[in-house]
Amino acid sequence: MKAFKFLAAALALAAGSVVAQAETITMASTTSTEQSGLFAHLLPAFKQASSIDVKVVAVGTGQAIDMAKRGDADVLFVHDTAAEEKFVAEGFAAKRFAVMYNDFVLIGPKNDPAAAKGKDSAAALKKVAAANAAFVSRGDKSGTDAAERRLWAQASLAEAGQPVPNDKKGTGYKECGCGMGPALNIAASSGAYVLADRGTWLSFKNRADLAVLVEGDKRLFNQYGVMVVSPSKFPQLNSAGAQKFVDWVISPAGQSSIASYKIGGEQLFFPNASSQ
């Protein structure tokens, strides 16, 4: 009996040791990758291939980059190419890898009170401003927010190279300081226009009277990148685990997993790691 108890205790201790040694990495990423359902599809495949768990902190791209700059994430997976390249130039990562792309779409009420529907995203925003139509901006320094600000600037509502003041965007313009899902919910409940990434839109259920009004403009291209946060700056990070994730997500296996994620038969993200 004593021998049995000793064996049971030893097995329990060994099991506890295995649990304690399970490898985990922390990923700072965007609300679009999380709320679109991509990570729920992608990360189990990575764990099966590597036995590594991934803890995702999904915030706006700007917040994700700030988190990585503090050494609070092992890997960064975001969608603001200019900010990502700056992150690398400042020494916070050795290299940025292209992973996948989709596009942004301008969503609005089906009756389109601003007559924004078309192929020109900047012209559409100019019409929204002129009509003082309700517009929900994320205003959260995310990749989507950065793309939206670029489009407002291209709408010729300010001097070239200058940010567009909010009062030039019409009286219906409001910033929510929130993620993509909440911004879409606000737009659905208030009949407002909103810029969204297509992945989150396709997975969004509470559409009410909203529809895609502007798509296909090359300025709506939405590229995602991934980086291992610098081990020389932050030696405490699990850089080896982060590198395994980066290697996998840009490999044929990872790229195939991204391509296979669909909603209603429609592909949400398009792998393009081979383009670099």
C-alpha positions as a Markdown table, in Angstrom:
| # | Residue | x | y | z |
|---|---|---|---|---|
| 1 | Met | 0.0 | 0.0 | 0.0 |
| 2 | Lys | 2.8 | 2.4 | 0.9 |
| 3 | Ala | 4.6 | 1.5 | -2.3 |
| 4 | Phe | 1.4 | 2.4 | -4.3 |
| 5 | Lys | 1.0 | 5.7 | -2.5 |
| 6 | Phe | 4.7 | 6.5 | -3.2 |
| 7 | Leu | 4.3 | 5.6 | -6.9 |
| 8 | Ala | 1.1 | 7.7 | -7.1 |
| 9 | Ala | 2.8 | 10.7 | -5.5 |
| 10 | Ala | 5.8 | 10.3 | -7.8 |
| 11 | Leu | 3.6 | 10.2 | -10.9 |
| 12 | Ala | 1.7 | 13.3 | -9.7 |
| 13 | Leu | 4.9 | 15.2 | -9.1 |
| 14 | Ala | 6.2 | 14.2 | -12.6 |
| 15 | Ala | 2.9 | 15.3 | -14.2 |
| 16 | Gly | 3.1 | 18.6 | -12.4 |
| 17 | Ser | 6.7 | 19.0 | -13.6 |
| 18 | Val | 5.6 | 18.4 | -17.3 |
| 19 | Val | 2.8 | 21.0 | -16.9 |
| 20 | Ala | 5.2 | 23.5 | -15.4 |
| 21 | Gln | 7.6 | 23.0 | -18.3 |
| 22 | Ala | 5.0 | 23.5 | -21.1 |
| 23 | Glu | 6.4 | 26.1 | -23.4 |
| 24 | Thr | 4.5 | 29.4 | -24.0 |
| 25 | Ile | 5.1 | 32.5 | -26.0 |
| 26 | Thr | 3.2 | 35.8 | -25.7 |
| 27 | Met | 2.1 | 37.4 | -29.0 |
| 28 | Ala | 1.1 | 41.1 | -29.2 |
| 29 | Ser | -1.3 | 41.3 | -32.1 |
| 30 | Thr | -4.3 | 43.1 | -33.5 |
| 31 | Thr | -8.0 | 42.9 | -32.8 |
| 32 | Ser | -8.6 | 42.0 | -36.5 |
| 33 | Thr | -6.6 | 38.7 | -36.3 |
| 34 | Glu | -8.3 | 37.8 | -33.1 |
| 35 | Gln | -11.9 | 38.9 | -33.8 |
| 36 | Ser | -11.9 | 37.5 | -37.3 |
| 37 | Gly | -11.4 | 34.1 | -35.8 |
| 38 | Leu | -8.0 | 33.5 | -37.6 |
| 39 | Phe | -6.1 | 32.7 | -34.4 |
| 40 | Ala | -8.7 | 30.2 | -33.2 |
| 41 | His | -8.0 | 28.4 | -36.5 |
| 42 | Leu | -4.2 | 29.0 | -36.8 |
| 43 | Leu | -2.8 | 28.6 | -33.3 |
| 44 | Pro | -4.0 | 25.0 | -32.7 |
| 45 | Ala | -2.2 | 24.0 | -35.9 |
| 46 | Phe | 1.0 | 25.7 | -34.6 |
| 47 | Lys | 0.7 | 24.0 | -31.2 |
| 48 | Gln | 0.3 | 20.6 | -32.9 |
| 49 | Ala | 3.4 | 21.2 | -34.9 |
| 50 | Ser | 5.5 | 22.7 | -32.1 |
| 51 | Ser | 3.9 | 21.9 | -28.7 |
| 52 | Ile | 4.1 | 25.6 | -27.9 |
| 53 | Asp | 1.1 | 27.5 | -26.5 |
| 54 | Val | 0.5 | 31.0 | -27.7 |
| 55 | Lys | -1.0 | 33.6 | -25.4 |
| 56 | Val | -2.4 | 36.4 | -27.6 |
| 57 | Val | -2.9 | 40.0 | -26.4 |
| 58 | Ala | -5.1 | 41.5 | -29.0 |
| 59 | Val | -5.1 | 45.3 | -29.1 |
| 60 | Gly | -4.6 | 48.0 | -31.8 |
| 61 | Thr | -1.4 | 47.8 | -33.7 |
| 62 | Gly | 0.0 | 50.9 | -32.1 |
| 63 | Gln | -0.6 | 49.4 | -28.6 |
| 64 | Ala | 0.8 | 46.1 | -29.7 |
| 65 | Ile | 4.0 | 47.8 | -30.9 |
| 66 | Asp | 4.3 | 49.7 | -27.6 |
| 67 | Met | 3.8 | 46.5 | -25.7 |
| 68 | Ala | 6.7 | 44.8 | -27.7 |
| 69 | Lys | 8.9 | 47.9 | -27.2 |
| 70 | Arg | 8.5 | 47.4 | -23.4 |
| 71 | Gly | 9.6 | 43.7 | -23.7 |
| 72 | Asp | 6.1 | 42.5 | -22.8 |
| 73 | Ala | 5.8 | 40.2 | -25.9 |
| 74 | Asp | 7.9 | 37.6 | -27.5 |
| 75 | Val | 6.5 | 38.1 | -31.0 |
| 76 | Leu | 4.7 | 40.9 | -32.8 |
| 77 | Phe | 2.0 | 40.2 | -35.5 |
| 78 | Val | 0.4 | 43.4 | -36.8 |
| 79 | His | -0.6 | 45.4 | -39.9 |
| 80 | Asp | 1.0 | 48.8 | -40.3 |
| 81 | Thr | 4.0 | 48.4 | -42.5 |
| 82 | Ala | 5.5 | 51.8 | -41.9 |
| 83 | Ala | 5.3 | 51.4 | -38.2 |
| 84 | Glu | 6.7 | 47.9 | -38.4 |
| 85 | Glu | 9.7 | 49.0 | -40.5 |
| 86 | Lys | 10.4 | 51.8 | -37.9 |
| 87 | Phe | 10.2 | 49.1 | -35.2 |
| 88 | Val | 12.9 | 47.2 | -37.0 |
| 89 | Ala | 15.0 | 50.3 | -37.7 |
| 90 | Glu | 15.0 | 51.2 | -34.0 |
| 91 | Gly | 16.5 | 47.8 | -33.2 |
| 92 | Phe | 13.4 | 46.2 | -31.6 |
| 93 | Ala | 13.5 | 43.3 | -34.1 |
| 94 | Ala | 16.1 | 42.0 | -36.5 |
| 95 | Lys | 13.8 | 41.5 | -39.4 |
| 96 | Arg | 10.1 | 42.0 | -40.4 |
| 97 | Phe | 8.5 | 39.1 | -42.4 |
| 98 | Ala | 5.5 | 39.6 | -44.6 |
| 99 | Val | 2.8 | 37.0 | -43.7 |
| 100 | Met | -0.5 | 37.6 | -45.4 |
| 101 | Tyr | -2.8 | 40.3 | -46.7 |
| 102 | Asn | -6.5 | 41.1 | -47.1 |
| 103 | Asp | -8.1 | 44.5 | -47.7 |
| 104 | Phe | -10.1 | 47.2 | -46.0 |
| 105 | Val | -13.7 | 48.0 | -46.9 |
| 106 | Leu | -15.8 | 51.0 | -46.3 |
| 107 | Ile | -19.0 | 49.9 | -44.6 |
| 108 | Gly | -22.2 | 52.0 | -44.4 |
| 109 | Pro | -26.0 | 51.9 | -44.4 |
| 110 | Lys | -27.5 | 50.2 | -47.4 |
| 111 | Asn | -29.4 | 53.4 | -48.3 |
| 112 | Asp | -26.0 | 55.2 | -48.4 |
| 113 | Pro | -27.1 | 58.7 | -47.4 |
| 114 | Ala | -23.7 | 60.2 | -48.3 |
| 115 | Ala | -23.8 | 58.6 | -51.8 |
| 116 | Ala | -20.3 | 57.2 | -51.0 |
| 117 | Lys | -20.6 | 53.9 | -52.9 |
| 118 | Gly | -18.0 | 53.3 | -55.5 |
| 119 | Lys | -14.3 | 52.3 | -56.0 |
| 120 | Asp | -12.6 | 55.5 | -54.7 |
| 121 | Ser | -12.1 | 55.3 | -51.0 |
| 122 | Ala | -10.8 | 58.8 | -50.5 |
| 123 | Ala | -13.6 | 60.3 | -52.6 |
| 124 | Ala | -16.1 | 58.4 | -50.5 |
| 125 | Leu | -14.8 | 59.8 | -47.3 |
| 126 | Lys | -14.9 | 63.3 | -48.8 |
| 127 | Lys | -18.6 | 62.7 | -49.5 |
| 128 | Val | -19.2 | 61.4 | -46.0 |
| 129 | Ala | -17.7 | 64.6 | -44.6 |
| 130 | Ala | -19.7 | 66.9 | -46.9 |
| 131 | Ala | -22.9 | 65.1 | -45.9 |
| 132 | Asn | -22.1 | 65.3 | -42.2 |
| 133 | Ala | -22.9 | 61.6 | -42.1 |
| 134 | Ala | -22.4 | 59.5 | -39.1 |
| 135 | Phe | -18.9 | 57.9 | -39.2 |
| 136 | Val | -17.3 | 55.7 | -36.5 |
| 137 | Ser | -13.5 | 55.9 | -36.3 |
| 138 | Arg | -11.6 | 53.5 | -34.1 |
| 139 | Gly | -9.3 | 56.3 | -33.1 |
| 140 | Asp | -7.1 | 53.8 | -31.2 |
| 141 | Lys | -3.7 | 54.0 | -33.1 |
| 142 | Ser | -4.4 | 50.6 | -34.7 |
| 143 | Gly | -3.4 | 49.6 | -38.2 |
| 144 | Thr | -6.9 | 50.2 | -39.3 |
| 145 | Asp | -6.9 | 53.6 | -37.7 |
| 146 | Ala | -3.6 | 54.4 | -39.5 |
| 147 | Ala | -5.1 | 53.3 | -42.8 |
| 148 | Glu | -8.1 | 55.5 | -42.2 |
| 149 | Arg | -6.0 | 58.5 | -41.4 |
| 150 | Arg | -4.1 | 58.0 | -44.7 |
| 151 | Leu | -7.4 | 57.9 | -46.6 |
| 152 | Trp | -8.7 | 61.1 | -44.9 |
| 153 | Ala | -5.5 | 62.8 | -45.9 |
| 154 | Gln | -6.0 | 61.7 | -49.5 |
| 155 | Ala | -9.5 | 63.2 | -49.5 |
| 156 | Ser | -8.0 | 66.6 | -49.9 |
| 157 | Leu | -9.5 | 68.0 | -46.7 |
| 158 | Ala | -6.2 | 69.5 | -45.5 |
| 159 | Glu | -2.9 | 70.9 | -46.8 |
| 160 | Ala | -0.7 | 68.2 | -48.4 |
| 161 | Gly | 1.2 | 66.3 | -45.8 |
| 162 | Gln | -0.9 | 67.6 | -42.9 |
| 163 | Pro | -3.3 | 65.5 | -40.8 |
| 164 | Val | -7.0 | 66.2 | -41.3 |
| 165 | Pro | -8.6 | 68.0 | -38.3 |
| 166 | Asn | -11.6 | 66.1 | -37.0 |
| 167 | Asp | -13.9 | 69.1 | -37.6 |
| 168 | Lys | -13.1 | 68.7 | -41.4 |
| 169 | Lys | -14.6 | 65.2 | -41.3 |
| 170 | Gly | -18.2 | 66.3 | -40.8 |
| 171 | Thr | -20.3 | 66.7 | -37.7 |
| 172 | Gly | -21.2 | 63.0 | -37.7 |
| 173 | Tyr | -17.5 | 61.9 | -37.2 |
| 174 | Lys | -16.9 | 60.2 | -33.8 |
| 175 | Glu | -14.0 | 58.3 | -32.4 |
| 176 | Cys | -14.7 | 55.3 | -30.2 |
| 177 | Gly | -11.2 | 54.4 | -29.1 |
| 178 | Cys | -12.2 | 50.8 | -29.5 |
| 179 | Gly | -11.4 | 47.6 | -31.4 |
| 180 | Met | -12.8 | 46.6 | -34.8 |
| 181 | Gly | -15.7 | 44.5 | -33.4 |
| 182 | Pro | -17.0 | 47.2 | -31.1 |
| 183 | Ala | -16.7 | 49.9 | -33.8 |
| 184 | Leu | -18.8 | 47.7 | -36.2 |
| 185 | Asn | -21.4 | 47.2 | -33.4 |
| 186 | Ile | -21.6 | 51.0 | -32.9 |
| 187 | Ala | -21.9 | 51.5 | -36.7 |
| 188 | Ala | -24.7 | 48.9 | -36.9 |
| 189 | Ser | -26.7 | 50.4 | -34.0 |
| 190 | Ser | -26.4 | 54.0 | -35.2 |
| 191 | Gly | -26.4 | 53.6 | -39.0 |
| 192 | Ala | -22.9 | 54.9 | -39.4 |
| 193 | Tyr | -20.1 | 54.5 | -41.9 |
| 194 | Val | -17.0 | 52.7 | -40.7 |
| 195 | Leu | -13.7 | 51.5 | -42.2 |
| 196 | Ala | -13.1 | 47.8 | -41.4 |
| 197 | Asp | -10.8 | 45.0 | -42.4 |
| 198 | Arg | -12.6 | 42.5 | -44.5 |
| 199 | Gly | -11.7 | 39.6 | -42.2 |
| 200 | Thr | -13.5 | 41.1 | -39.2 |
| 201 | Trp | -16.4 | 42.2 | -41.4 |
| 202 | Leu | -16.9 | 38.7 | -42.8 |
| 203 | Ser | -17.0 | 37.2 | -39.3 |
| 204 | Phe | -19.3 | 40.0 | -37.9 |
| 205 | Lys | -22.8 | 38.8 | -37.2 |
| 206 | Asn | -24.6 | 41.9 | -36.0 |
| 207 | Arg | -24.7 | 43.7 | -39.4 |
| 208 | Ala | -28.2 | 45.2 | -39.1 |
| 209 | Asp | -28.6 | 47.5 | -42.2 |
| 210 | Leu | -24.9 | 47.7 | -43.0 |
| 211 | Ala | -23.3 | 46.7 | -46.3 |
| 212 | Val | -19.9 | 47.0 | -48.1 |
| 213 | Leu | -20.1 | 50.3 | -50.1 |
| 214 | Val | -16.4 | 50.8 | -51.2 |
| 215 | Glu | -14.0 | 48.0 | -52.1 |
| 216 | Gly | -11.4 | 47.2 | -54.7 |
| 217 | Asp | -9.4 | 50.5 | -54.4 |
| 218 | Lys | -5.6 | 49.6 | -54.3 |
| 219 | Arg | -5.3 | 52.0 | -51.4 |
| 220 | Leu | -7.3 | 49.6 | -49.3 |
| 221 | Phe | -4.6 | 46.9 | -49.5 |
| 222 | Asn | -3.9 | 45.6 | -45.9 |
| 223 | Gln | -0.6 | 43.8 | -45.3 |
| 224 | Tyr | 0.3 | 41.9 | -42.2 |
| 225 | Gly | 3.9 | 41.4 | -40.8 |
| 226 | Val | 5.5 | 39.3 | -38.1 |
| 227 | Met | 8.6 | 39.9 | -36.0 |
| 228 | Val | 10.6 | 38.3 | -33.2 |
| 229 | Val | 11.1 | 40.9 | -30.5 |
| 230 | Ser | 14.8 | 41.5 | -30.0 |
| 231 | Pro | 16.5 | 39.1 | -27.6 |
| 232 | Ser | 19.5 | 41.4 | -27.3 |
| 233 | Lys | 17.2 | 44.2 | -25.9 |
| 234 | Phe | 15.1 | 41.8 | -23.9 |
| 235 | Pro | 17.1 | 38.6 | -23.0 |
| 236 | Gln | 14.3 | 37.4 | -20.6 |
| 237 | Leu | 12.0 | 36.8 | -23.6 |
| 238 | Asn | 11.3 | 33.4 | -25.1 |
| 239 | Ser | 12.9 | 34.4 | -28.4 |
| 240 | Ala | 13.6 | 30.8 | -29.4 |
| 241 | Gly | 9.9 | 30.0 | -29.1 |
| 242 | Ala | 9.0 | 33.2 | -31.0 |
| 243 | Gln | 11.4 | 32.2 | -33.8 |
| 244 | Lys | 9.7 | 28.8 | -34.1 |
| 245 | Phe | 6.4 | 30.6 | -34.5 |
| 246 | Val | 7.7 | 33.0 | -37.2 |
| 247 | Asp | 9.4 | 30.1 | -39.0 |
| 248 | Trp | 6.2 | 28.1 | -39.0 |
| 249 | Val | 3.8 | 30.9 | -40.0 |
| 250 | Ile | 5.9 | 31.8 | -43.1 |
| 251 | Ser | 6.5 | 28.1 | -43.9 |
| 252 | Pro | 4.3 | 26.2 | -46.4 |
| 253 | Ala | 2.5 | 24.6 | -43.5 |
| 254 | Gly | 1.6 | 27.9 | -41.9 |
| 255 | Gln | 0.8 | 29.6 | -45.1 |
| 256 | Ser | -1.5 | 26.8 | -46.1 |
| 257 | Ser | -3.3 | 27.0 | -42.7 |
| 258 | Ile | -3.9 | 30.8 | -43.3 |
| 259 | Ala | -5.2 | 30.1 | -46.8 |
| 260 | Ser | -7.6 | 27.4 | -45.5 |
| 261 | Tyr | -9.4 | 29.7 | -43.1 |
| 262 | Lys | -12.8 | 30.6 | -44.6 |
| 263 | Ile | -16.2 | 31.8 | -43.6 |
| 264 | Gly | -19.1 | 30.9 | -45.7 |
| 265 | Gly | -16.7 | 29.6 | -48.3 |
| 266 | Glu | -14.9 | 33.0 | -48.6 |
| 267 | Gln | -11.2 | 33.2 | -47.8 |
| 268 | Leu | -10.4 | 35.9 | -45.2 |
| 269 | Phe | -6.6 | 36.2 | -45.5 |
| 270 | Phe | -4.2 | 35.5 | -48.4 |
| 271 | Pro | -0.7 | 34.2 | -47.5 |
| 272 | Asn | 2.2 | 36.1 | -49.2 |
| 273 | Ala | 5.4 | 35.2 | -47.2 |
| 274 | Ser | 6.9 | 34.1 | -50.5 |
| 275 | Ser | 6.7 | 37.6 | -51.9 |
| 276 | Gln | 9.6 | 38.9 | -49.8 |
